[in-house]
């Protein structure tokens, strides 16, 4: 039932986690098995040509407990947050300066430090939630919303407001005038509109408002937010104002 047992069978929070030969990720709950990979995650794993080289580890940081599994042949890393029970994709900039699998290949907690080994260079890194680069390389943070709709009626998207921490710009260099990027899809993520940016405030501008207007007209909408500036990235919530039209 296990695939690549020793590299993928890991434990955390009184549970074991592993990738089954059905390409579903499981967590033990006492004597029971609970699938934790969502349908989209499982479908993604099913699309990989091989999973025999996959490896996994767990770690705890900033009060969150994570299970991370990497598929080297697919150049992909998926991470499960036990605290929120949500998945996200983890990527790193590789030596060719392309985004690919997370470069962390091993992990150990030693002397109150979270230490990770780099699969490309062999460098050992210390995880620090207040540092927003990986060994100087850019970390791109990206959030994609669920589909937004109102009884499937057509609507004009008048205003989108983000509640997030602002005013954390750096003194100089990249990040001194940080911006967040937005792309909008009105056809179920088949196509995306132009990238539109908004400032997040220079250092000390904590009251900066982040919003976009006139984002289109359609039955559904999906929004993608991204940022590459090396500063704090924390979205608290969002508000959407729209005007309903003909159904």
C-alpha positions in Angstrom: 0.0 0.0 0.0 3.0 2.3 0.6 4.9 4.0 -2.2 8.6 4.7 -1.5 7.8 4.0 2.2 10.9 5.3 4.0 11.1 8.6 2.2 7.4 9.5 2.4 6.3 8.0 5.8 6.7 10.8 8.3 5.1 11.7 11.6 3.8 14.9 13.3 1.1 15.8 15.9 0.7 12.2 17.0 -0.1 11.1 13.4 1.7 9.5 10.5 1.5 10.9 7.0 2.2 9.1 3.8 1.5 8.9 0.0 -0.5 5.8 -0.8 0.0 3.8 -4.1 -3.4 5.2 -5.1 -1.7 8.7 -5.1 -3.8 9.9 -2.3 -2.1 11.4 0.8 -3.2 9.9 4.1 -3.0 10.8 7.8 -3.5 8.3 10.6 -6.1 9.1 13.2 -5.7 6.5 15.8 -6.3 3.2 14.0 -8.1 4.9 11.1 -6.8 6.4 7.9 -8.0 9.9 6.8 -7.4 11.1 3.2 -6.1 14.7 3.5 -5.2 15.5 -0.1 -8.1 17.4 -1.7 -9.5 16.4 -5.1 -7.4 19.0 -6.9 -4.3 18.0 -5.1 -4.9 14.3 -5.8 -5.6 15.0 -9.5 -2.4 17.0 -9.7 -0.4 14.1 -8.2 -2.2 11.6 -10.6 -0.9 13.7 -13.5 2.7 13.2 -12.6 4.5 10.6 -14.7 6.2 9.1 -11.6 6.0 9.6 -7.9 8.6 6.9 -6.9 11.2 9.6 -6.2 8.9 11.6 -3.9 10.1 12.5 -0.4 8.5 14.3 2.6 9.2 15.9 5.9 7.4 17.8 8.7 8.2 20.9 10.6 6.7 23.5 13.0 7.1 27.3 12.7 5.2 30.3 13.9 2.6 28.1 15.6 1.8 26.2 12.4 2.5 22.6 11.7 3.4 21.6 8.2 3.7 18.4 6.1 5.7 19.0 2.9 6.0 16.5 0.1 8.2 17.0 -3.0 8.0 15.3 -6.4 11.4 15.9 -8.0 10.5 14.4 -11.4 7.5 16.8 -11.6 9.6 19.7 -10.1 6.8 20.4 -7.6 6.3 20.7 -3.8 3.0 20.6 -2.0 2.6 21.6 1.6 -0.3 20.9 4.1 -0.9 23.2 7.1 -2.3 21.0 9.9 -3.4 24.2 11.7 -5.6 25.5 9.0 -6.1 22.2 7.1 -5.3 23.9 3.9 -2.9 23.1 1.1 -0.5 25.4 -0.9 2.2 25.0 -3.4 5.7 25.8 -2.3 8.3 27.0 -4.9 11.8 28.2 -5.0 13.9 30.0 -7.6 16.4 27.5 -8.9 19.9 28.1 -10.3 18.4 28.8 -13.8 16.2 31.5 -12.1 13.0 29.6 -12.8 10.4 28.8 -10.3 10.4 25.1 -9.4 10.2 22.7 -6.4 11.1 24.0 -3.0 14.8 23.7 -2.5 14.4 22.3 1.0 15.1 18.5 0.8 15.8 17.6 4.5 14.8 19.2 7.8 15.9 19.0 11.4 15.1 20.9 14.5 18.4 21.4 16.4 19.3 23.9 19.2 15.9 25.6 18.8 16.6 26.2 15.1 14.7 24.9 12.1 17.4 23.8 9.7 16.8 22.8 6.0 19.2 21.3 3.5 19.3 22.5 -0.1 18.9 19.8 -2.8 20.8 21.9 -5.4 23.8 23.3 -3.4 23.9 21.3 -0.2 23.7 24.6 1.8 22.1 24.4 5.2 19.5 27.2 5.9 17.9 28.5 9.1 14.2 29.2 8.7 13.3 32.7 9.8 9.7 34.0 9.4 11.0 37.6 9.4 13.2 37.1 6.3 11.4 37.3 3.0 14.1 35.9 0.6 15.7 32.5 0.2 19.4 33.0 0.4 18.9 36.3 -1.4 16.6 34.9 -4.1 13.1 36.3 -4.6 10.1 34.6 -3.0 7.0 35.2 -5.0 3.8 35.1 -2.8 0.6 34.3 -4.6 -3.0 33.9 -3.6 -5.9 32.8 -5.9 -9.4 33.2 -4.7 -12.3 30.8 -5.1 -14.9 31.6 -7.8 -17.0 34.6 -6.8 -20.6 34.8 -8.1 -24.1 36.1 -7.1 -26.7 33.5 -8.1 -24.9 33.3 -11.4 -26.3 36.8 -12.4 -24.1 39.1 -14.5 -22.5 41.8 -12.4 -20.2 44.8 -12.8 -17.3 44.6 -10.4 -17.1 48.1 -9.1 -14.5 47.8 -6.4 -12.3 45.2 -4.7 -10.7 46.1 -1.4 -8.0 44.2 0.4 -7.5 44.3 4.1 -3.8 43.7 4.7 -0.8 44.9 6.7 0.7 47.9 4.9 3.5 50.4 5.6 6.3 47.8 5.9 8.4 49.1 3.0 12.2 48.8 3.3 14.4 51.8 3.7 16.1 51.3 0.3 16.3 48.9 -2.7 13.6 46.5 -3.8 10.8 46.7 -1.3 11.2 50.3 -0.5 8.1 51.1 -2.5 6.3 47.7 -2.5 3.4 46.9 -4.7 0.8 44.1 -5.0 -0.3 42.7 -8.3 -3.8 41.7 -9.3 -5.1 39.7 -12.2 -8.8 39.0 -12.8 -10.4 36.2 -14.7 -14.1 36.4 -15.8 -14.2 33.0 -17.5 -13.2 30.4 -14.8 -9.4 31.0 -15.0 -9.3 30.1 -18.7 -7.9 33.6 -19.5 -6.7 36.4 -17.3 -6.8 40.2 -17.7 -3.9 42.6 -17.5 -1.9 42.8 -14.3 -2.8 45.8 -12.3 -0.7 47.0 -9.3 -1.4 48.9 -6.1 1.1 50.4 -3.6 1.4 48.9 -0.1 2.9 52.0 1.4 6.4 53.0 2.1 7.9 52.5 5.6 5.5 53.8 8.2 2.5 54.4 5.9 0.3 52.0 7.9 -3.0 53.5 6.8 -2.4 52.8 3.1 -5.7 51.6 1.4 -5.3 48.8 -1.1 -8.1 48.7 -3.7 -9.0 48.3 -7.4 -12.0 49.7 -9.3 -13.7 48.8 -12.6 -12.6 45.2 -12.9 -15.1 44.0 -15.5 -18.5 42.5 -16.1 -19.5 38.8 -15.9 -21.2 36.0 -14.2 -18.2 34.8 -12.2 -14.8 36.3 -11.2 -11.6 34.8 -9.9 -8.8 37.1 -8.5 -5.1 36.4 -8.3 -2.9 38.5 -6.0 0.9 38.3 -6.1 3.9 40.1 -4.7 7.7 39.7 -5.2 8.9 42.5 -2.9 10.8 41.1 0.1 8.5 42.4 2.8 5.7 41.1 5.1 2.8 39.7 3.1 -0.4 39.3 5.2 -3.9 39.4 3.8 -6.5 39.6 6.5 -9.7 39.8 4.4 -11.3 41.3 1.3 -14.5 43.1 0.3 -16.1 43.1 -3.1 -18.6 45.7 -4.3 -20.6 44.8 -7.5 -23.7 45.9 -9.3 -26.0 43.2 -10.5 -27.2 43.4 -14.1 -29.3 41.1 -16.3 -29.2 37.5 -15.5 
